[in-house]
Structure formats: C-alpha cells, structure tokens
Amino acid sequence: MAHPKRRQSKSRRNKRRTHLKIQEPLLVKCSLNHQKHLYHHAYWYKGKLYYRGKIVLKKDNPSM
C-alpha cells in the first residue's frame, strides 16, 4: 500500500481543491412564456409540457 514520504503543504492541497466547488444550475428564460427552466430540459407550465420553445404535450383534465 502506497504512503506519501512527505506531507503535502497547505498551498499544494488547496491548489488541488480549487476545482472542487458547487456550480449554479444553468437556467434560461423561455421565449414563449418567460419562465426560467433548466437548460436542455423540458418543463411543465399551466398543464403543458414545453421543450425548445414548443408545446410537446398537453395534460388532459379528467374532470372536464
């Protein structure tokens, strides 16, 4: 089993950890109804499923 011969310095450890951070989700605003949604994802709004600026699916109401 491998063990380090010397202890790594704090600056070297921190340089390695600079890339380990939380990123904000990429949100965009729809051109049709101006709702924010995840990029490359479909989303529901008022009973309709939107994707790439088009209505993909309409939800049927069984009560009507």
GILIN-V188789 format. One record per residue. N is the residue number from 1. RES is the residue in one small letter. PSI is psi in whole degrees, 0 to 359 (NA if undefined). NEAR is the number of other ideal C-beta (glycine too) atoms within 8 Angstrom. D_CENTER is the distance of its C-alpha to the mean C-alpha in Angstrom with 2 decimals. Layout:
n,res,psi,near,d_center
N,RES,PSI,NEAR,D_CENTER
N,RES,PSI,NEAR,D_CENTER
This chain:
n,res,psi,near,d_center
1,m,133,2,38.62
2,a,137,3,37.55
3,h,143,4,37.84
4,p,142,6,37.42
5,k,325,3,40.80
6,r,154,4,39.70
7,r,136,4,37.18
8,q,143,6,34.23
9,s,163,6,34.31
10,k,322,5,31.80
11,s,322,6,30.91
12,r,321,8,30.30
13,r,316,9,28.10
14,n,327,8,26.09
15,k,323,7,25.73
16,r,326,7,24.18
17,r,359,7,21.71
18,t,334,7,20.53
19,h,351,5,17.56
20,l,86,4,16.49
21,k,159,5,14.32
22,i,133,3,11.17
23,q,146,4,8.66
24,e,144,5,7.17
25,p,145,5,3.70
26,l,108,6,5.27
27,l,142,9,7.29
28,v,161,7,10.52
29,k,130,7,13.72
30,c,142,13,15.55
31,s,338,5,19.02
32,l,304,6,20.77
33,n,6,7,20.02
34,h,35,6,18.02
35,q,141,9,15.27
36,k,138,6,11.82
37,h,167,10,9.08
38,l,140,8,5.74
39,y,138,7,7.17
40,h,27,3,9.25
41,h,144,7,9.08
42,a,156,7,12.27
43,y,151,11,12.86
44,w,139,8,16.15
45,y,118,8,18.28
46,k,48,4,21.95
47,g,11,6,22.49
48,k,144,10,21.10
49,l,121,11,18.17
50,y,143,16,16.92
51,y,127,9,15.42
52,r,42,3,16.06
53,g,14,7,18.38
54,k,153,6,20.49
55,i,121,7,21.36
56,v,322,7,20.85
57,l,141,6,22.28
58,k,135,7,24.39
59,k,128,8,24.81
60,d,139,4,28.51
61,n,115,6,30.13
62,p,342,4,32.84
63,s,343,3,34.65
64,m,NA,3,35.66
